[in-house]
Amino acid sequence: MQLDVRGPRFAAAVTTLVLVLVLITGSGWLALAQAVVFAIGAASARYAPYGWLYRVAVAPRLGPIREREAAGPVRFAQGVGFAFAAIATLGFLSGVTVVGIVATAFALGAAFLNAAFGFCLGCETYLLAKRLTTRPAN
């Protein structure tokens, strides 16, 4: 499956806003909601909530798709985001706020890099791991 590169960037912008709200409010429940969004995106790019919002509300107002990217790296990045959001949720809801703050800050940093600069840290990690684990053909 190929994705319009603007979709994951839009999703990263929404995620950035949500994670800023998590840091401002210290809400473990909001962190949990973002973790669920990440989990859905990791399972399927087609059903990712922010991706759906992009396809329905934003993409029709933009010009034609000029660039696409593979869904695999994006799904991996969503899985990494899920791990950080899940840790943040556990930290906030169990009263270990510093864990929630640090995990949220890491996820926020990655989301902001993608939203602002189009640099997907999780995607790049996926591609690096793929290069390191793939054996060259003889």
C-alpha positions in Angstrom: 0.0 0.0 0.0 1.3 3.5 -0.9 0.3 6.6 1.1 0.1 10.3 0.1 3.1 11.7 2.0 1.0 14.6 3.1 -1.3 12.3 5.1 1.3 11.1 7.7 2.6 14.6 8.0 -1.0 15.9 8.7 -1.4 13.1 11.3 1.9 14.1 12.9 0.7 17.7 13.2 -2.5 16.5 14.9 -0.5 14.2 17.1 1.8 17.1 18.0 -1.2 19.1 19.2 -2.6 16.2 21.2 0.8 15.5 22.9 1.2 19.2 23.7 -2.2 19.0 25.4 -1.1 15.9 27.3 2.0 17.7 28.6 0.0 20.8 29.6 -2.8 18.9 31.3 -0.9 15.8 32.5 -3.9 13.8 31.4 -3.3 10.1 31.3 -6.7 9.6 29.7 -5.7 11.9 26.8 -2.4 10.0 26.5 -4.4 6.8 26.4 -6.6 8.1 23.6 -3.5 9.0 21.6 -2.1 5.5 22.3 -5.3 4.0 20.9 -4.8 6.2 17.8 -1.2 5.0 17.4 -2.3 1.3 17.9 -4.9 1.6 15.1 -2.4 3.2 12.8 0.2 0.5 13.5 -2.3 -2.2 12.7 -3.6 -0.6 9.5 -2.8 2.6 7.7 -6.2 2.5 6.1 -8.1 2.8 9.4 -5.8 5.2 11.2 -8.1 7.9 12.6 -6.0 10.9 11.6 -5.3 9.4 8.2 -9.0 8.9 7.7 -9.6 12.6 8.7 -6.9 13.6 6.2 -8.5 11.6 3.4 -12.0 12.8 4.1 -11.5 16.5 5.1 -8.2 17.7 3.9 -7.0 15.7 0.8 -10.1 16.7 -1.4 -9.1 20.4 -0.9 -5.5 19.9 -2.0 -4.0 19.4 -5.4 -3.2 15.9 -6.9 -0.9 13.6 -5.1 2.7 14.2 -6.3 4.6 11.9 -4.0 3.8 8.6 -2.3 5.5 6.5 0.3 5.3 2.9 1.5 2.9 2.2 4.4 5.3 -0.2 6.2 7.6 2.4 7.6 4.7 4.6 8.7 3.0 1.7 10.4 6.3 0.9 12.2 6.5 4.6 13.3 3.0 4.4 14.6 4.0 1.3 16.6 6.9 3.2 18.2 4.5 6.0 19.0 2.2 3.6 20.6 5.0 2.3 22.8 5.8 5.8 24.0 2.2 6.8 24.5 1.5 3.6 26.4 4.4 4.3 28.7 3.2 7.8 29.1 -0.3 6.6 29.9 1.0 4.2 32.6 3.2 7.0 34.0 0.4 9.5 34.3 -2.3 7.2 35.5 -0.1 5.5 38.1 1.1 8.7 39.6 4.7 8.5 38.3 4.2 11.8 36.4 7.9 12.1 35.5 7.7 8.9 33.4 4.6 10.2 31.7 6.2 13.5 30.9 9.4 12.0 29.5 7.6 9.4 27.4 5.3 12.1 26.1 8.2 14.4 25.3 10.0 11.8 23.3 6.8 11.1 21.3 6.2 14.8 20.9 9.7 15.3 19.6 9.3 12.7 16.9 5.9 13.9 15.9 7.1 17.5 15.6 10.0 16.5 13.5 7.6 14.9 11.0 5.0 17.6 11.1 7.4 20.5 10.8 10.2 19.1 8.6 8.8 16.0 7.0 11.4 13.9 8.9 9.9 10.7 10.2 12.2 9.3 12.9 10.3 6.0 13.1 10.3 5.6 9.4 14.1 6.2 9.2 14.6 3.7 12.0 12.6 1.1 10.1 14.6 1.7 6.9 17.9 1.5 8.8 16.9 -1.7 10.6 15.8 -3.2 7.2 19.2 -2.3 5.7 21.1 -3.8 8.6 19.0 -7.1 8.7 18.7 -7.7 5.0 21.4 -9.9 3.4 22.7 -8.9 0.0 21.9 -11.2 -2.8 24.8 -13.2 -4.1 
